[in-house]
Amino acid sequence: MNIATMTPDTRKKLVQMACIAAWADLEIHDNERRVVYDLATQLALPGEDLEDVAGWMRSPPPDFDPYEIPHEHRAAFLEAFLEVMTADGRVDTEESETIRLLRELVI
């Protein structure tokens, strides 16, 4: 993932997408939480954005249109989404369907 070419808004949306993935099964597991916070750290989100992330760990973040993801970063979004989605060691039917839909939208 090449974060140097991402705008601050794109970086925040990437973590927002990761939070959406974590909430896909309506539960946040410790491993999912760790992956989200590791991603936020890797992307060097500023403090005010980290506060949003903390809020998104307590309740789901707002959705956004996946077509807003810059084409050059879509693979990074899908990779982060899959990493969070599988962090708890299982993928249920709803999560599987979400993964399929996201792949269709961003690739």
Beta strands, then each sheet from edge to edge (+ up, - down):
end
